[in-house]
Amino acid sequence: MSARCIIANRGEFIDALHALRRGRVMVRVGDLSGGCTLDGAPLYSAHRTLLEYQLVDEYDNPQGFASVRYYRLNQRGYDFAERACADWRRRSLLERLALRLAG
């Protein structure tokens, strides 16, 4: 098993799940840059976890740009997001702050 974290930044990951759960779309500009955005903000690490655990599916956006890839939560991702966001809300404010600061 590799030494890297499964979820590098838990705060960013839960924020991404929350936005995707509300119908937002993750946008990947290019494979070389690896850059993904969600609501205009960059996702530094959450997109890797979302893709690796198959929580999002790419979809065709005919109104989008040809070289851009668009992703939405799939049913598995939506179910996971429901549980993860509910668990996050149950944590105390101090614990959520500590998790955000620690990554």
Secondary structure as UniProt FT lines:
FT   HELIX           10..21
FT   TURN            22..23
FT   STRAND          26..28
FT   TURN            31..33
FT   STRAND          36..38
FT   TURN            39..40
FT   STRAND          41..43
FT   HELIX           46..52
FT   TURN            53..54
FT   STRAND          56..59
FT   TURN            62..63
FT   TURN            66..67
FT   STRAND          69..73
FT   HELIX           75..90
FT   HELIX           93..102
//
